[in-house]
Amino acid sequence: MLEKDGWVVVAVTGRIDAPAAADLEASLAGALSAEPPRLALDLAGVDYLSSPGLRVLLTSLKAVHRWGGALRLLAPKAHIRHVLAVSGLERVFEIRGTLGEP
């Protein structure tokens, strides 16, 4: 986790399957403690995203919105973006190539 331009940036790597989703959820709890939270998840290193992983992303988004913050997904690979599109979540999340991209 690092802070950049007022955002907490979390680099996520590997597979976000059921076991990893629980670990990710626990590690994001600290990032969600800022008020209002501005959280950017760098997904460039994610190779696989399962439904438990999608649940963690949605839960984080709800928590961020509850506090009036923002959540961005950064640099997802094409197949991860496809998972987001097929699930209908591509329209729900703010997805950018980089943190500074408008």
Backbone as a ProteinNet text record, in pm:
[ID]
protein_1_A
[PRIMARY]
MLEKDGWVVVAVTGRIDAPAAADLEASLAGALSAEPPRLALDLAGVDYLSSPGLRVLLTSLKAVHRWGGALRLLAPKAHIRHVLAVSGLERVFEIRGTLGEP
[TERTIARY]
83.8	0	88.4	52.3	123.6	24.5	63.4	-23.4	32.3	-55.9	-13.6	-126.7	-96.4	-192	-324.2	-317.2	-436.8	-513.3	-457.4	-519.3	-435	-499.6	-430	-429.2	-310.4	-295.3	-251.5	-329.7	-300.1	-273.5	-152.9	-118.6	-164.8	-249.9	-303.6	-240.8	-193.1	-126.3	-179.3	-154.4	-187.5	-333.9	-382.4	-521.1	-605.9	-722.2	-818	-930.2	-902.1	-1000.1	-1050.5	-1122.4	-1183.8	-1082.6	-972.5	-878.1	-813.4	-775.7	-710.3	-807.7	-934.7	-1034.8	-1047.4	-1044.7	-1053.2	-932.5	-814.5	-693.1	-699.6	-747.6	-757.5	-855.4	-967.4	-1067.7	-1009.5	-934.4	-872.2	-769	-690.4	-587.2	-646.5	-762.6	-825.5	-894.1	-920	-987.5	-912.3	-781.5	-702	-709.3	-710	-716.9	-852.5	-953.9	-1088.6	-1114.9	-1015.1	-1035.7	-1023.3	-962.6	-951.7	-1090	-1112.1	-1241.9	-1222.6	-1279.4	-1340.9	-1231.9	-1251.8	-1149.3	-1139.8	-1018.7	-992.2	-897.8	-953.5	-881.9	-865.8	-742.7	-714.1	-653.1	-716.9	-665.4	-595.6	-463.9	-384.6	-395.2	-469.7	-496.1	-403.7	-300.4	-211.6	-150.9	-129	-67.7	-166.2	-296.6	-397.9	-415.9	-404	-416.1	-552.1	-625.1	-751.3	-841	-968.8	-1064.6	-1191.7	-1220.4	-1338.2	-1452.3	-1566	-1681	-1653.8	-1579.4	-1546.3	-1461.1	-1376.7	-1297.4	-1385.6	-1483.1	-1578.3	-1656.3	-1691.8	-1763.7	-1681.1	-1550.5	-1463.8	-1457.8	-1448.6	-1445.6	-1575.6	-1688.8	-1817.5	-1835.1	-1795.2	-1804.3	-1719.8	-1600.7	-1512.1	-1574	-1633.5	-1697.9	-1812.1	-1892.4	-2003.1	-1950.6	-1844.3	-1787	-1734	-1667.6	-1612.6	-1725.6	-1828.7	-1941.4	-2015.9	-2024	-2091.2	-2025	-1893.8	-1819.3	-1794.7	-1855.9	-1841	-1707.6	-1642.8	-1512.6	-1521.9	-1410.9	-1403.5	-1314.5	-1344.6	-1265.1	-1237.7	-1113.3	-1074.4	-1005	-1032.6	-959.1	-861.4	-734	-629.5	-571.2	-554.4	-478.2	-514	-643.2	-673.7	-635.9	-584.8	-553.8	-684	-672.1	-789.7	-885.1	-832.6	-922.8	-990	-926	-988.6	-1096.8	-1066.5	-1167.4	-1287.6	-1262.5	-1370.5	-1460.5	-1399.7	-1477.4	-1566.6	-1511.2	-1589	-1702.4	-1674.9	-1777.5	-1889.3	-1853.8	-1953.1	-2041.4	-1983.9	-2059.2	-2141.3	-2125.5	-2197.1	-2132.8	-2016.7	-1952.4	-1861.9	-1836.3	-1754.4	-1824	-1956.9	-2033.8	-2040.1	-2013.3	-2024.8	-1895.8	-1783.1	-1653.1	-1593.6	-1515.5	-1435.9	-1304.1	-1283.6	-1167.4	-1077.5	-950.8	-852.9	-726.8	-650.7	-520.8	-417.6	-425.7	-335	-415.1	-356.7	-424.1	-457.2	-365.7	-385.1	-471.5	-507.7	-588.3	-728.7	-776.3	-911.5	-1021.3
-117.2	0	123.6	219.7	346.8	458.6	579.5	693.1	777.3	815.3	894.3	988.8	1117.5	1220.3	1211.1	1180.6	1173.1	1041.5	944.8	812.6	709.8	611.5	494.3	394.4	357.9	267.2	131	29.3	-107.6	-189.4	-243.5	-331	-472.4	-526	-660.7	-750.6	-867.5	-956.5	-1099.1	-1175.2	-1317.7	-1345.1	-1446.1	-1490.8	-1433.5	-1381.2	-1339	-1442.5	-1555.1	-1663.2	-1661.2	-1762.6	-1761.4	-1738.9	-1817.5	-1793.7	-1655	-1613	-1482.3	-1368.1	-1388	-1283.3	-1249.6	-1349.6	-1325.5	-1245.4	-1278.8	-1204.8	-1061.5	-1044.2	-910.4	-825	-883.2	-809.7	-761.2	-846.8	-809.3	-698.1	-706.6	-604.2	-470.8	-472.7	-347.6	-275.6	-344.6	-282.6	-158.6	-165.3	-49.9	64.5	33.1	135.9	205.6	137.1	194.2	277.3	289.2	360.5	511.6	560.6	705.1	761	886.1	947.5	1077.4	1095.9	990.1	908.3	778.7	694	718.1	727	732.6	616.4	510.2	384.2	350.3	319.3	275.4	136.2	40.8	-96	-117.9	-135.4	-161.3	-309.8	-341.3	-480.7	-531.2	-456.6	-495.8	-634.4	-674.3	-803	-914.9	-890.5	-992.2	-1080.2	-1211	-1308	-1376.9	-1374.6	-1447	-1376.8	-1362.7	-1297.3	-1381.1	-1437.7	-1523.8	-1443.9	-1509.2	-1441.4	-1395.7	-1470.9	-1415.4	-1288.1	-1282.6	-1161.1	-1044.5	-1071.5	-967.4	-916.9	-1008.8	-970	-874	-900.8	-812.1	-673.8	-670.2	-541.2	-464.7	-533.2	-467.6	-422.1	-505.7	-469.6	-346.4	-341	-225.4	-100.2	-114.9	-1.2	52.7	-35.7	6.9	79.2	27.4	90.6	230.1	241.4	370.5	470.5	428.4	518.5	558.4	467.7	497	616.1	629.8	737.8	855.6	852.7	964.3	965.8	851.7	842.6	793.6	744.2	696.7	573.2	488	367.7	358.7	337	317.7	183.7	117.8	-2.3	39.8	8.2	52.4	-62.9	-42	-127.4	-275.8	-310.2	-453.9	-509.7	-631.7	-699.6	-722.3	-748	-763.3	-870.6	-984.3	-1090.8	-1057.2	-976.7	-932.5	-828.9	-741.5	-643.2	-715.5	-824.7	-903.9	-962.6	-1012.1	-1064.1	-952.9	-833.7	-720.1	-684.8	-691.6	-659.3	-762.8	-889.5	-997.4	-996.1	-960.5	-956.9	-829.3	-736.5	-609.8	-507.1	-540.5	-451.7	-347.8	-362.5	-262.5	-126.1	-127.2	-2.5	53.1	-30.9	8.2	71.5	19	64.5	171.9	257.4	355.7	284.4	257.2	180.8	272.6	275.7	363.2	282.7	332.3	272.8	308.8	433.5	482.8	569.2	598.9	678.5	817.8	877.2	1013.5	1025.7	915.2	919	969.7	1067.4	1122.3	1022.2
0	0	0	-84.8	-83.7	-108.3	-74.6	-94.8	-208.6	-302.2	-417.9	-456.5	-458.1	-499.6	-423.3	-294.2	-212.3	-222.1	-294	-309.2	-235.7	-176.6	-125.8	-240.7	-286	-399.8	-347.2	-382.4	-340.5	-465.7	-476.5	-588.7	-555.3	-640.6	-620.9	-726.6	-686.3	-781.2	-769.8	-876.3	-874.2	-899.2	-830.7	-845.5	-732.9	-768.3	-665.5	-669.1	-603.5	-590	-445.8	-403.7	-270.6	-157.2	-150.2	-39.8	-46.6	-166	-181	-155.8	-188.7	-167.9	-19.9	65.3	209.8	257.9	207.4	244.8	194	69.8	12.1	91.8	127.4	204.8	337.1	403.8	530.9	511.8	405.7	384.9	341.7	276.8	234.8	349.1	458.6	572.2	620.3	625.2	667.4	568.5	440.8	336.9	338.1	386.1	388.3	513.8	601.4	726.9	712	603.3	581.7	550.5	587.4	560.3	484.3	367.4	287.1	219.7	210	148.5	-2.4	-51.3	-194.7	-222	-275.9	-290.6	-437.7	-478.3	-614.5	-606.7	-674.2	-676.4	-808.9	-803.7	-923.2	-955.5	-1060.8	-1097	-1208	-1242.3	-1352.3	-1330.8	-1206.5	-1176.4	-1149.4	-1170	-1143.2	-1266.5	-1245.2	-1355.1	-1359.7	-1247.2	-1239.5	-1139.6	-1174.2	-1086.4	-1081.5	-963.7	-946.8	-883.9	-867.7	-807.7	-663.8	-581.1	-448.7	-459.9	-560.9	-583.6	-624.3	-710.3	-750.1	-629.1	-539	-418.1	-333.1	-320.7	-243	-308.2	-440	-509.4	-485.1	-495	-472.7	-327.7	-234.3	-93.1	-64.1	-123.7	-105.3	-166.2	-283	-348.6	-262.4	-207.5	-120.8	2.3	61.9	181.1	147.7	35	-7.7	-31.4	-100.5	-128.8	-1.8	93.7	219.7	289.9	274.6	338.5	244.8	125.5	31.8	-39.9	-50.2	-114.8	-258.2	-308.6	-446.7	-453.9	-550.7	-574.7	-724.5	-759.9	-899.3	-914.5	-1026.2	-1064.9	-1172.6	-1151.8	-1243.5	-1323.8	-1452.1	-1543.4	-1542.1	-1541.2	-1548.8	-1685.4	-1687.1	-1813.3	-1890	-2020	-2106.2	-2054.9	-2010.6	-1965.7	-1832.8	-1749.9	-1624.6	-1657.1	-1749.8	-1792.7	-1854	-1924.7	-1983	-1873.1	-1765.6	-1652.6	-1595.9	-1582.3	-1531.5	-1627.2	-1757.5	-1857	-1857.9	-1859.6	-1864.3	-1739.4	-1626	-1501.2	-1487.1	-1581.3	-1575.2	-1485	-1428.8	-1332.7	-1397.3	-1524.7	-1594	-1589.5	-1586.1	-1578.8	-1437.5	-1338.9	-1198.9	-1147.6	-1192	-1143.2	-1233	-1170.3	-1241.9	-1278.4	-1406.3	-1450.9	-1532.5	-1496.2	-1562.3	-1593.4	-1689.3	-1719.8	-1614.4	-1567.1	-1463.3	-1365.1	-1252.2	-1150.8	-1203.3	-1279.5	-1327.5	-1452.6	-1511.7	-1633.5	-1603.2	-1681.5	-1655	-1688.2
[MASK]
++++++++++++++++++++++++++++++++++++++++++++++++++++++++++++++++++++++++++++++++++++++++++++++++++++++

